[in-house]
Amino acid sequence: MSKTLKLFAAAGLLAALGACANEPAEEEFVVIDPEPISQEPVYTGKYK
């Protein structure tokens, strides 16, 4: 094999290894309870 072909093969191998090495970690799934939009009215009597 010529030196140029070996150089391109080595560069391709390094690029493939570099692309596969940075696999993202497993994402964390977080559930947050939403706050109520408004408060329920409280019964305080007929007239107040």
PDB file of N, CA, C, O and CB in Angstrom:
ATOM      1  N   MET A   1       0.841  -1.179   0.000  1.00  0.00           N
ATOM      2  CA  MET A   1       0.000   0.000   0.000  1.00  0.00           C
ATOM      3  C   MET A   1       0.887   1.244   0.000  1.00  0.00           C
ATOM      4  O   MET A   1       1.974   1.255   0.578  1.00  0.00           O
ATOM      5  CB  MET A   1      -0.957  -0.003   1.219  1.00  0.00           C
ATOM      6  N   SER A   2       0.412   2.251  -0.638  1.00  0.00           N
ATOM      7  CA  SER A   2       1.189   3.484  -0.682  1.00  0.00           C
ATOM      8  C   SER A   2       1.029   4.264   0.616  1.00  0.00           C
ATOM      9  O   SER A   2       0.090   4.021   1.374  1.00  0.00           O
ATOM     10  CB  SER A   2       0.764   4.346  -1.875  1.00  0.00           C
ATOM     11  N   LYS A   3       1.914   5.175   0.871  1.00  0.00           N
ATOM     12  CA  LYS A   3       1.874   5.972   2.103  1.00  0.00           C
ATOM     13  C   LYS A   3       0.611   6.819   2.166  1.00  0.00           C
ATOM     14  O   LYS A   3       0.034   7.003   3.238  1.00  0.00           O
ATOM     15  CB  LYS A   3       3.113   6.873   2.201  1.00  0.00           C
ATOM     16  N   THR A   4       0.185   7.329   1.025  1.00  0.00           N
ATOM     17  CA  THR A   4      -1.018   8.169   0.989  1.00  0.00           C
ATOM     18  C   THR A   4      -2.253   7.363   1.374  1.00  0.00           C
ATOM     19  O   THR A   4      -3.096   7.836   2.138  1.00  0.00           O
ATOM     20  CB  THR A   4      -1.205   8.786  -0.409  1.00  0.00           C
ATOM     21  N   LEU A   5      -2.359   6.150   0.846  1.00  0.00           N
ATOM     22  CA  LEU A   5      -3.500   5.297   1.154  1.00  0.00           C
ATOM     23  C   LEU A   5      -3.505   4.927   2.639  1.00  0.00           C
ATOM     24  O   LEU A   5      -4.564   4.919   3.267  1.00  0.00           O
ATOM     25  CB  LEU A   5      -3.473   4.027   0.282  1.00  0.00           C
ATOM     26  N   LYS A   6      -2.348   4.624   3.198  1.00  0.00           N
ATOM     27  CA  LYS A   6      -2.245   4.310   4.619  1.00  0.00           C
ATOM     28  C   LYS A   6      -2.638   5.523   5.469  1.00  0.00           C
ATOM     29  O   LYS A   6      -3.296   5.380   6.499  1.00  0.00           O
ATOM     30  CB  LYS A   6      -0.814   3.852   4.966  1.00  0.00           C
ATOM     31  N   LEU A   7      -2.231   6.711   5.028  1.00  0.00           N
ATOM     32  CA  LEU A   7      -2.559   7.928   5.758  1.00  0.00           C
ATOM     33  C   LEU A   7      -4.066   8.165   5.772  1.00  0.00           C
ATOM     34  O   LEU A   7      -4.637   8.484   6.815  1.00  0.00           O
ATOM     35  CB  LEU A   7      -1.839   9.130   5.142  1.00  0.00           C
ATOM     36  N   PHE A   8      -4.712   8.008   4.607  1.00  0.00           N
ATOM     37  CA  PHE A   8      -6.168   8.186   4.542  1.00  0.00           C
ATOM     38  C   PHE A   8      -6.900   7.116   5.343  1.00  0.00           C
ATOM     39  O   PHE A   8      -7.920   7.409   5.967  1.00  0.00           O
ATOM     40  CB  PHE A   8      -6.640   8.158   3.088  1.00  0.00           C
ATOM     41  N   ALA A   9      -6.401   5.888   5.338  1.00  0.00           N
ATOM     42  CA  ALA A   9      -7.025   4.815   6.110  1.00  0.00           C
ATOM     43  C   ALA A   9      -6.908   5.100   7.606  1.00  0.00           C
ATOM     44  O   ALA A   9      -7.864   4.895   8.354  1.00  0.00           O
ATOM     45  CB  ALA A   9      -6.378   3.454   5.771  1.00  0.00           C
ATOM     46  N   ALA A  10      -5.749   5.569   8.040  1.00  0.00           N
ATOM     47  CA  ALA A  10      -5.556   5.890   9.456  1.00  0.00           C
ATOM     48  C   ALA A  10      -6.425   7.076   9.865  1.00  0.00           C
ATOM     49  O   ALA A  10      -7.005   7.077  10.951  1.00  0.00           O
ATOM     50  CB  ALA A  10      -4.074   6.195   9.743  1.00  0.00           C
ATOM     51  N   ALA A  11      -6.516   8.089   8.998  1.00  0.00           N
ATOM     52  CA  ALA A  11      -7.343   9.249   9.307  1.00  0.00           C
ATOM     53  C   ALA A  11      -8.820   8.851   9.385  1.00  0.00           C
ATOM     54  O   ALA A  11      -9.545   9.336  10.254  1.00  0.00           O
ATOM     55  CB  ALA A  11      -7.139  10.352   8.251  1.00  0.00           C
ATOM     56  N   GLY A  12      -9.263   7.989   8.500  1.00  0.00           N
ATOM     57  CA  GLY A  12     -10.647   7.518   8.523  1.00  0.00           C
ATOM     58  C   GLY A  12     -10.952   6.705   9.767  1.00  0.00           C
ATOM     59  O   GLY A  12     -12.033   6.822  10.344  1.00  0.00           O
ATOM     60  N   LEU A  13      -9.988   5.870  10.183  1.00  0.00           N
ATOM     61  CA  LEU A  13     -10.171   5.073  11.393  1.00  0.00           C
ATOM     62  C   LEU A  13     -10.262   5.976  12.619  1.00  0.00           C
ATOM     63  O   LEU A  13     -11.110   5.765  13.485  1.00  0.00           O
ATOM     64  CB  LEU A  13      -9.020   4.065  11.556  1.00  0.00           C
ATOM     65  N   LEU A  14      -9.395   6.975  12.694  1.00  0.00           N
ATOM     66  CA  LEU A  14      -9.438   7.908  13.819  1.00  0.00           C
ATOM     67  C   LEU A  14     -10.734   8.715  13.836  1.00  0.00           C
ATOM     68  O   LEU A  14     -11.290   8.970  14.905  1.00  0.00           O
ATOM     69  CB  LEU A  14      -8.242   8.852  13.765  1.00  0.00           C
ATOM     70  N   ALA A  15     -11.216   9.113  12.670  1.00  0.00           N
ATOM     71  CA  ALA A  15     -12.477   9.865  12.604  1.00  0.00           C
ATOM     72  C   ALA A  15     -13.652   8.996  13.055  1.00  0.00           C
ATOM     73  O   ALA A  15     -14.545   9.472  13.755  1.00  0.00           O
ATOM     74  CB  ALA A  15     -12.722  10.385  11.170  1.00  0.00           C
ATOM     75  N   ALA A  16     -13.649   7.723  12.654  1.00  0.00           N
ATOM     76  CA  ALA A  16     -14.730   6.818  13.051  1.00  0.00           C
ATOM     77  C   ALA A  16     -14.695   6.569  14.551  1.00  0.00           C
ATOM     78  O   ALA A  16     -15.744   6.545  15.194  1.00  0.00           O
ATOM     79  CB  ALA A  16     -14.631   5.485  12.291  1.00  0.00           C
ATOM     80  N   LEU A  17     -13.529   6.387  15.111  1.00  0.00           N
ATOM     81  CA  LEU A  17     -13.418   6.178  16.555  1.00  0.00           C
ATOM     82  C   LEU A  17     -13.828   7.432  17.325  1.00  0.00           C
ATOM     83  O   LEU A  17     -14.477   7.343  18.367  1.00  0.00           O
ATOM     84  CB  LEU A  17     -11.985   5.777  16.929  1.00  0.00           C
ATOM     85  N   GLY A  18     -13.455   8.575  16.817  1.00  0.00           N
ATOM     86  CA  GLY A  18     -13.824   9.825  17.474  1.00  0.00           C
ATOM     87  C   GLY A  18     -15.327  10.068  17.448  1.00  0.00           C
ATOM     88  O   GLY A  18     -15.888  10.599  18.405  1.00  0.00           O
ATOM     89  N   ALA A  19     -15.972   9.685  16.365  1.00  0.00           N
ATOM     90  CA  ALA A  19     -17.424   9.877  16.250  1.00  0.00           C
ATOM     91  C   ALA A  19     -18.179   8.940  17.188  1.00  0.00           C
ATOM     92  O   ALA A  19     -19.230   9.304  17.717  1.00  0.00           O
ATOM     93  CB  ALA A  19     -17.882   9.648  14.802  1.00  0.00           C
ATOM     94  N   CYS A  20     -17.658   7.754  17.394  1.00  0.00           N
ATOM     95  CA  CYS A  20     -18.340   6.774  18.239  1.00  0.00           C
ATOM     96  C   CYS A  20     -18.026   6.959  19.720  1.00  0.00           C
ATOM     97  O   CYS A  20     -18.772   6.464  20.566  1.00  0.00           O
ATOM     98  CB  CYS A  20     -17.961   5.374  17.813  1.00  0.00           C
ATOM     99  N   ALA A  21     -16.959   7.647  20.052  1.00  0.00           N
ATOM    100  CA  ALA A  21     -16.536   7.760  21.448  1.00  0.00           C
ATOM    101  C   ALA A  21     -17.424   8.689  22.255  1.00  0.00           C
ATOM    102  O   ALA A  21     -17.520   8.520  23.470  1.00  0.00           O
ATOM    103  CB  ALA A  21     -15.111   8.242  21.517  1.00  0.00           C
ATOM    104  N   ASN A  22     -18.072   9.656  21.640  1.00  0.00           N
ATOM    105  CA  ASN A  22     -18.856  10.652  22.373  1.00  0.00           C
ATOM    106  C   ASN A  22     -20.338  10.309  22.403  1.00  0.00           C
ATOM    107  O   ASN A  22     -21.177  11.150  22.079  1.00  0.00           O
ATOM    108  CB  ASN A  22     -18.665  12.024  21.757  1.00  0.00           C
ATOM    109  N   GLU A  23     -20.666   9.084  22.788  1.00  0.00           N
ATOM    110  CA  GLU A  23     -22.071   8.715  22.896  1.00  0.00           C
ATOM    111  C   GLU A  23     -22.679   9.452  24.081  1.00  0.00           C
ATOM    112  O   GLU A  23     -22.086   9.466  25.159  1.00  0.00           O
ATOM    113  CB  GLU A  23     -22.239   7.175  23.050  1.00  0.00           C
ATOM    114  N   PRO A  24     -23.849  10.064  23.909  1.00  0.00           N
ATOM    115  CA  PRO A  24     -24.440  10.812  25.022  1.00  0.00           C
ATOM    116  C   PRO A  24     -24.863   9.864  26.143  1.00  0.00           C
ATOM    117  O   PRO A  24     -25.251   8.723  25.889  1.00  0.00           O
ATOM    118  CB  PRO A  24     -25.651  11.637  24.537  1.00  0.00           C
ATOM    119  N   ALA A  25     -24.785  10.343  27.380  1.00  0.00           N
ATOM    120  CA  ALA A  25     -25.227   9.560  28.528  1.00  0.00           C
ATOM    121  C   ALA A  25     -26.745   9.424  28.482  1.00  0.00           C
ATOM    122  O   ALA A  25     -27.430  10.195  27.810  1.00  0.00           O
ATOM    123  CB  ALA A  25     -24.770  10.214  29.863  1.00  0.00           C
ATOM    124  N   GLU A  26     -27.249   8.448  29.196  1.00  0.00           N
ATOM    125  CA  GLU A  26     -28.693   8.231  29.217  1.00  0.00           C
ATOM    126  C   GLU A  26     -29.373   9.446  29.841  1.00  0.00           C
ATOM    127  O   GLU A  26     -28.975   9.905  30.911  1.00  0.00           O
ATOM    128  CB  GLU A  26     -29.051   6.935  29.999  1.00  0.00           C
ATOM    129  N   GLU A  27     -30.391   9.959  29.176  1.00  0.00           N
ATOM    130  CA  GLU A  27     -31.068  11.167  29.647  1.00  0.00           C
ATOM    131  C   GLU A  27     -31.925  10.858  30.868  1.00  0.00           C
ATOM    132  O   GLU A  27     -32.538   9.795  30.963  1.00  0.00           O
ATOM    133  CB  GLU A  27     -31.932  11.774  28.530  1.00  0.00           C
ATOM    134  N   GLU A  28     -31.957  11.800  31.789  1.00  0.00           N
ATOM    135  CA  GLU A  28     -32.746  11.646  32.998  1.00  0.00           C
ATOM    136  C   GLU A  28     -34.138  12.203  32.754  1.00  0.00           C
ATOM    137  O   GLU A  28     -34.284  13.312  32.239  1.00  0.00           O
ATOM    138  CB  GLU A  28     -32.071  12.350  34.198  1.00  0.00           C
ATOM    139  N   PHE A  29     -35.170  11.435  33.121  1.00  0.00           N
ATOM    140  CA  PHE A  29     -36.557  11.833  32.903  1.00  0.00           C
ATOM    141  C   PHE A  29     -37.093  12.406  34.206  1.00  0.00           C
ATOM    142  O   PHE A  29     -37.179  11.693  35.206  1.00  0.00           O
ATOM    143  CB  PHE A  29     -37.429  10.627  32.415  1.00  0.00           C
ATOM    144  N   VAL A  30     -37.455  13.684  34.208  1.00  0.00           N
ATOM    145  CA  VAL A  30     -37.917  14.371  35.411  1.00  0.00           C
ATOM    146  C   VAL A  30     -39.350  14.823  35.189  1.00  0.00           C
ATOM    147  O   VAL A  30     -39.660  15.443  34.172  1.00  0.00           O
ATOM    148  CB  VAL A  30     -37.000  15.580  35.763  1.00  0.00           C
ATOM    149  N   VAL A  31     -40.233  14.511  36.150  1.00  0.00           N
ATOM    150  CA  VAL A  31     -41.631  14.926  36.091  1.00  0.00           C
ATOM    151  C   VAL A  31     -41.857  15.954  37.190  1.00  0.00           C
ATOM    152  O   VAL A  31     -41.566  15.692  38.357  1.00  0.00           O
ATOM    153  CB  VAL A  31     -42.605  13.703  36.247  1.00  0.00           C
ATOM    154  N   ILE A  32     -42.368  17.111  36.824  1.00  0.00           N
ATOM    155  CA  ILE A  32     -42.637  18.177  37.780  1.00  0.00           C
ATOM    156  C   ILE A  32     -44.135  18.442  37.780  1.00  0.00           C
ATOM    157  O   ILE A  32     -44.738  18.659  36.729  1.00  0.00           O
ATOM    158  CB  ILE A  32     -41.832  19.473  37.434  1.00  0.00           C
ATOM    159  N   ASP A  33     -44.737  18.422  38.985  1.00  0.00           N
ATOM    160  CA  ASP A  33     -46.172  18.709  39.093  1.00  0.00           C
ATOM    161  C   ASP A  33     -46.399  20.191  38.837  1.00  0.00           C
ATOM    162  O   ASP A  33     -45.765  21.028  39.480  1.00  0.00           O
ATOM    163  CB  ASP A  33     -46.728  18.299  40.495  1.00  0.00           C
ATOM    164  N   PRO A  34     -47.295  20.537  37.907  1.00  0.00           N
ATOM    165  CA  PRO A  34     -47.548  21.953  37.638  1.00  0.00           C
ATOM    166  C   PRO A  34     -48.327  22.600  38.776  1.00  0.00           C
ATOM    167  O   PRO A  34     -49.141  21.954  39.434  1.00  0.00           O
ATOM    168  CB  PRO A  34     -48.312  22.117  36.323  1.00  0.00           C
ATOM    169  N   GLU A  35     -48.069  23.872  38.994  1.00  0.00           N
ATOM    170  CA  GLU A  35     -48.790  24.616  40.027  1.00  0.00           C
ATOM    171  C   GLU A  35     -50.179  24.966  39.499  1.00  0.00           C
ATOM    172  O   GLU A  35     -50.343  25.171  38.296  1.00  0.00           O
ATOM    173  CB  GLU A  35     -48.010  25.908  40.444  1.00  0.00           C
ATOM    174  N   PRO A  36     -51.180  25.036  40.374  1.00  0.00           N
ATOM    175  CA  PRO A  36     -52.527  25.398  39.896  1.00  0.00           C
ATOM    176  C   PRO A  36     -52.531  26.825  39.334  1.00  0.00           C
ATOM    177  O   PRO A  36     -51.833  27.706  39.836  1.00  0.00           O
ATOM    178  CB  PRO A  36     -53.569  25.272  41.047  1.00  0.00           C
ATOM    179  N   ILE A  37     -53.322  27.028  38.294  1.00  0.00           N
ATOM    180  CA  ILE A  37     -53.383  28.334  37.648  1.00  0.00           C
ATOM    181  C   ILE A  37     -54.069  29.351  38.555  1.00  0.00           C
ATOM    182  O   ILE A  37     -53.611  30.489  38.660  1.00  0.00           O
ATOM    183  CB  ILE A  37     -54.120  28.234  36.304  1.00  0.00           C
ATOM    184  N   SER A  38     -55.158  28.960  39.210  1.00  0.00           N
ATOM    185  CA  SER A  38     -55.849  29.867  40.134  1.00  0.00           C
ATOM    186  C   SER A  38     -56.350  29.052  41.319  1.00  0.00           C
ATOM    187  O   SER A  38     -56.494  27.832  41.232  1.00  0.00           O
ATOM    188  CB  SER A  38     -57.035  30.614  39.424  1.00  0.00           C
ATOM    189  N   GLN A  39     -56.613  29.736  42.419  1.00  0.00           N
ATOM    190  CA  GLN A  39     -57.105  29.073  43.623  1.00  0.00           C
ATOM    191  C   GLN A  39     -58.617  28.881  43.520  1.00  0.00           C
ATOM    192  O   GLN A  39     -59.323  29.687  42.914  1.00  0.00           O
ATOM    193  CB  GLN A  39     -56.743  29.891  44.890  1.00  0.00           C
ATOM    194  N   GLU A  40     -59.091  27.803  44.122  1.00  0.00           N
ATOM    195  CA  GLU A  40     -60.529  27.570  44.199  1.00  0.00           C
ATOM    196  C   GLU A  40     -61.141  28.591  45.159  1.00  0.00           C
ATOM    197  O   GLU A  40     -60.556  28.848  46.211  1.00  0.00           O
ATOM    198  CB  GLU A  40     -60.839  26.110  44.662  1.00  0.00           C
ATOM    199  N   PRO A  41     -62.291  29.179  44.838  1.00  0.00           N
ATOM    200  CA  PRO A  41     -62.915  30.124  45.781  1.00  0.00           C
ATOM    201  C   PRO A  41     -63.370  29.395  47.045  1.00  0.00           C
ATOM    202  O   PRO A  41     -63.857  28.266  46.982  1.00  0.00           O
ATOM    203  CB  PRO A  41     -64.120  30.846  45.117  1.00  0.00           C
ATOM    204  N   VAL A  42     -63.208  30.043  48.172  1.00  0.00           N
ATOM    205  CA  VAL A  42     -63.583  29.454  49.459  1.00  0.00           C
ATOM    206  C   VAL A  42     -64.931  30.033  49.863  1.00  0.00           C
ATOM    207  O   VAL A  42     -65.149  31.242  49.776  1.00  0.00           O
ATOM    208  CB  VAL A  42     -62.493  29.728  50.561  1.00  0.00           C
ATOM    209  N   TYR A  43     -65.836  29.159  50.307  1.00  0.00           N
ATOM    210  CA  TYR A  43     -67.163  29.616  50.738  1.00  0.00           C
ATOM    211  C   TYR A  43     -67.032  30.337  52.068  1.00  0.00           C
ATOM    212  O   TYR A  43     -66.556  29.759  53.045  1.00  0.00           O
ATOM    213  CB  TYR A  43     -68.161  28.426  50.856  1.00  0.00           C
ATOM    214  N   THR A  44     -67.449  31.593  52.111  1.00  0.00           N
ATOM    215  CA  THR A  44     -67.334  32.391  53.342  1.00  0.00           C
ATOM    216  C   THR A  44     -68.709  32.809  53.868  1.00  0.00           C
ATOM    217  O   THR A  44     -68.780  33.591  54.816  1.00  0.00           O
ATOM    218  CB  THR A  44     -66.470  33.641  53.090  1.00  0.00           C
ATOM    219  N   GLY A  45     -69.764  32.331  53.303  1.00  0.00           N
ATOM    220  CA  GLY A  45     -71.110  32.720  53.735  1.00  0.00           C
ATOM    221  C   GLY A  45     -71.813  33.450  52.603  1.00  0.00           C
ATOM    222  O   GLY A  45     -71.208  33.763  51.578  1.00  0.00           O
ATOM    223  N   LYS A  46     -73.113  33.718  52.803  1.00  0.00           N
ATOM    224  CA  LYS A  46     -73.893  34.343  51.749  1.00  0.00           C
ATOM    225  C   LYS A  46     -73.491  35.791  51.532  1.00  0.00           C
ATOM    226  O   LYS A  46     -73.321  36.217  50.390  1.00  0.00           O
ATOM    227  CB  LYS A  46     -75.364  34.260  52.072  1.00  0.00           C
ATOM    228  N   TYR A  47     -73.337  36.548  52.594  1.00  0.00           N
ATOM    229  CA  TYR A  47     -72.990  37.966  52.476  1.00  0.00           C
ATOM    230  C   TYR A  47     -71.693  38.205  53.271  1.00  0.00           C
ATOM    231  O   TYR A  47     -71.524  37.697  54.379  1.00  0.00           O
ATOM    232  CB  TYR A  47     -74.168  38.892  53.004  1.00  0.00           C
ATOM    233  N   LYS A  48     -70.838  38.945  52.710  1.00  0.00           N
ATOM    234  CA  LYS A  48     -69.617  39.244  53.433  1.00  0.00           C
ATOM    235  C   LYS A  48     -69.142  40.633  53.090  1.00  0.00           C
ATOM    236  O   LYS A  48     -68.115  41.078  53.603  1.00  0.00           O
ATOM    237  CB  LYS A  48     -68.536  38.218  53.125  1.00  0.00           C
TER     238      LYS A  48
END
